Amino acid sequence: MPEVKLATQKRFHLVDLWQLDGCDYPRALQWSPHGEFIAYGSSDGTLSVLEAQSGLVRWRKSVAAAITHVQWNPRRPLVALGTERGACQVLGATGQVVVELPANQSWPECLSWSADGELIALAAGRKLEVYTFQGERVFQADDHPSTITAIGWNAGGDALAISCYGGVHIRPLQGKRPARHLSFKGSLISLAWSPNGDVIACGSQDCSVHFWRLSSGKDSEMTGYPSKPRWLAWSPDSRLLATSGESTICIWKFEGTGPEGTRPLMLKGHEDLLTQLDFSPAGNVLASGSKDADLLLWCPDVTLRPVGMACLRSEITHLSFNRDGRFLAAADSSGLLRAWKVIEAS
């Protein structure tokens, strides 16, 4: 593990809660809305729901194909999972199947609940479908020009952004607002809608980050990334956009006239390509993971040096803060899962 110099003026301790070893390859990891449980989906088709404080298994569910997505409903004791065979199930508090959504010919590229938990969106190939949490389909579109690569809800849960070749499509799901197309000459691979609803940012196949301001219609592009920016993360106040694409985290500041015409913050600490980024929902604390197995914490508003760290065994595949930012979980490609309490040093 390379030496990492931590900042001196602000520190966080990652206090071990538990770790599990020998799990099958992790495909999804997420905290439940109130932080009591962690759901872990693996390539052998097993969904495990763990008690967050102890790591003990509360219940398990096995399906007939590798799990690709796991998402808790933000308001109800429901968890949705998608598989490589195109099946999607919504499970109840003890693992019972509550809703079985129609299977697609291909596995879902994207699966996401709206912020109010009323709707769930599935994207497979060029098709987008939206269902209520009871399983009633309320929207369908299959006229996208290519395979959908990412989707994102607005904060109100009444519109979806869909990325694919040629730009971003915004689909209003309520009222009479028209659909909107944000044009881009190329293929987009990632998408993040800012919490304040004004900016949609996307990573592209040509190693750039493109963003659109919805209020003004203005769009800009940030180029020069060594590799494709697959991971984008907004701070909760929508001021900071963290982007991957190399070992250094590049952060664009959306304040004043920026980020156009300004230099990004460059956070250096990893030795290998970034594989995960996640902002704490409760503040501007950023967690990052990479192929070098290091997990680093950052406070970009305060310092460019890491403010906390932990180490796994191999490439970090998942990072997830709980809702209040006091706990953090991670998984790596060897099947190691770890969970910590995040404590700011006095």
N, C-alpha and C positions, 0 to 999 in steps of 0.2 A: 504494500500500500504506500503510495507516495506521501511525503510529508505535506500536510495542509496547515497553513498558518491561520489561526482563528483571530478574529477581531478582538481587541482588548476592551473596547468601551461598551460592548453589548454581547452577552453570551446566553445560550440556551443549553440546558442539559437534557439529553434524551435518556430518560430513566426506563430501564427494561421492565416491561410487563410480562412478556413471555416470548418464546420462540418455538416453532414447530419445524422439524426437519424431515426430509424424505417424502415430501408431498409430490404429487405428480405435477407436471409442468403447469405453472399458473397462467390462466387465460383471463381472469377478471378478479378484482378485489375491491370491496366497497364497504364502508360503515353504514349501519342502519341509521335512519333519521335522528334518533335520540341517543345513538352511541352505545346501545346495549350489546349489539352484535356486529360481527364482521362476516360478510358473505365472500366465499372463495370458490371460484369455478376453475376446474382443471381440464386438461386435454383428454383425460380418461372418461369424461362425461359425468363427473361427480361434483355436485354443489354441496359444500359444507358450510353450515352456519355455526360460527364459533361465538362463545361468550367473550365479549371484548376484554374484560378485565382478567380473565384466567386463561383464555385460549382453549378451554374445554369445548368439545363438540356438543352443540345443542340438538341439532338434527342434520341428517344427510339425505340427499336425493340423487339417484342415479338415473341418467338418461342414456339413450342409445347412440349418442354421438358426442364428439368433443364440444365443450361449452365455449362459446365465443363471446358472450356478453352476460353480465349480471348487473341489474340495477334495482335498488330499493325504491319503492314508491315514497315520495317525500312526505306524505301525509297519512299513509295507511300502513298497516302491518302486512304488506305485500312485497314480494320480490319477483322480478321478471328475469327470465333467462332465455337466451337464444343459443342455437346449436348449429353445427356445420351441416346438418341435414335440412336446415330451413325451418325447423320447428321453433315455436316460441310459447312458453308457458308462463302463467302468472301463478305463483304459489302463495299460500297463506302462512299463518304464523307458525305452523308446525310442519310445513313442507307439503301439505295437501294441495293438489291442483285445483285452483279456483277457476281459471280460464285457460282454455287451449286455443290459441290463435291459429288461423289457417296456415299450413306450411307453404313456403315458397319453393320454387325449383332450385334456388340457390340459398346459401345461408345468409342471414341478415348482415349487411355491411355495418349497419348502425341500429341502435336500439336506445330510446331515450324517453323518460317520463317528462311531462310538463311540470313546471315548478309547483303548481297547485295539486299535482297528482291525479288530475281528472282524466288525462289523456296519455296514451303511449304511442310513440311513432316508431315505425319499422321501415328500414330501407333495404331492399335486396335488388341487385342489378339496377335497372332504371326505374324500378317501381317504389313509390312511397305510399305507405298506408298508415292511417291514424285510427286508433280504437279508443273507446272509453275504457276505464278500468274494469268494467263489467264484461268487456269483449264485444261491444257493438261498434262496427266500423262506421266512422263519420266522415272519412275523407280518403280519396285514392287518386293518385296521379302516376301515369307510366309514360309520360311524354318527355322525360328528360333526355338530352342528347347523348348521354353516355352513362356509364355506371356511376351511381351516387357514391361519393367518397367520404362525406361527413354531413352531419346535420346538427343544428343547434336551435333550441327554443329561445324566444325572447323572454324577458322576466315575467311578463304578464301571462304567458302560456297560451296566447291566442295567435301566434304566428311562428312559422318554422323557416329557417334558412337551410338551403340544400346546396352543397357544392358538388361540381362535376366538371367535365371538360367544357370550357366556354364561359365559366363564371358561376355566380351564385343566384339561385332562384329563391325569392321570398314568397311564401305561401300563407296568406292570411286565412285563418280557420274560422273566424267569426266576423259578423258585420258584412259590409259591402265594399271593403277596400279591395282595389285591384291587386293582382299578383305583380311582382316587381322583379326585373332581371338586372343584375349587376354584371356587366360584361367584362370578360377577361379572355385574352387570346392565349390559351394554354390550358393545362390540366391542374386543378387544385387538389391538394391531398389532405388538408386539415382545415378546420374552421373553429373560430371562437367568437361568440357574440358578447360584446361588453355588457356588464351588469346594468349599466344605465341605458342600454338599448340603442346607443347612438352609433356604435362602430362595429362592423363585421370585419374580422381579420382572417386571412387564409394563408397557409403555406402552399407553395406551388412546386410543381415538378421541376421547374427551372432554377431551383435553389434561391428563391426570393420569397418575401412576405408582402402581400398586397392587402390593403385595407380600404374600406369605403365608409365615409361619414354619411349616415342616412339622412340627417337633418339638412345637409347642404348639397348632397350628391357628389361631393368631392372625393376623389380616390387618389391614393399614392402607393408607391412601391419602394420597398427597401431591398436592395440587392447585395450581393457579395458573400452570401453564405457558402461555406465549403461543401455542404451537403443539404439534402432536402429538410426543410423545417417541419418535421412531423408533429412537434409538440408546441402548443401555444397555451399560455395561461394568463388570465386577467387578474389583477388585484381586485379585491372586493369594491374598492372605490373607483374603479375604472381608470385610474391614473397611469397604471403601469401594465405593459404587455411584455411578458417574458417569452422568449422564443428560443428554440433549439436550432440545430444545424451544424454544430461543431462541439468541441469540448467546453468552450466558453459560453456562458449564458448571455444573450444579448437582450437588453431591456430598453424598450422605447417608452418615453414619458409623454403621455397625452395631457399636456397642460400648457397654458399660454398659447403660443403659435406652433408648438411641437406636436408630433415629433419631426415634421418636415423642417429642414434647415438646422437641426440640432444633432449632437452626437449621442449615441445610445450609451447607457451604462454597460460596461463589460465586466461580468463577474467571472473571475478565473479561480479555479480550484480543482476541477476535474482534469484527469490526464487523458480521458478517452471520450468518445462521442456520447452526448447526452441522450438518454433513453426515456426520461420521465421528468415532468415539471408539474407542481401543484402548489397553488397559493392557499394559505390558510383562509377559510371563510370568515374568520373573525379578525383579521388584521393583515398588514402587508408583510407577512412572513412567508418566504418561499422555500419549498423543499425541492431538491433536484437529485436525480440519480443518473448513473451512466454505466457504460460497459466496464468501467474500472471497479465496480462493486461498492463505491463510496456513496453514501447518502449525506448531503450537505444542506444546512439551513442558512438562509440569507435574510437580511433586512436591508433591501436596496436603498431605502430612504435614509439610512444611517451610515452604512459602510459598504465598501465593495469587497470586503473579505467575508468568508463564511463566519457565522455566529454559532454554529453547532454542527456536530457530525456523528455519524455512526457508520459501521461497515457491515456489509453482507458478504456473501462468498463468491458470487459471480454477477453477471449483468443484471441490473435492477430492472424488472419488468413492470412493476406497479408501485405507485405511491398513492396514499389516500389519507388526508386529514379527516377527523370527524368534524361535526358541524360547528362546534365552538372552538376548534383549533387546539384543544388541550391534549389531544392524542393523535398519534400518527402510526400508520401501518405500512409495511413494504413487503414485497416478494421478489425473489430473484429466480433466474433461469434454472438453478439447481434444485428448486423446490423448497427453498428455505423461506419461511414466513416469520416476521418479527413485528412486535408492537411495542410502542413506547409512550410514556407520559412526557409531554413537552413542558419543561419548567424554565422560566426565565431566571437567570442567576441574579441574585440581589447584590 
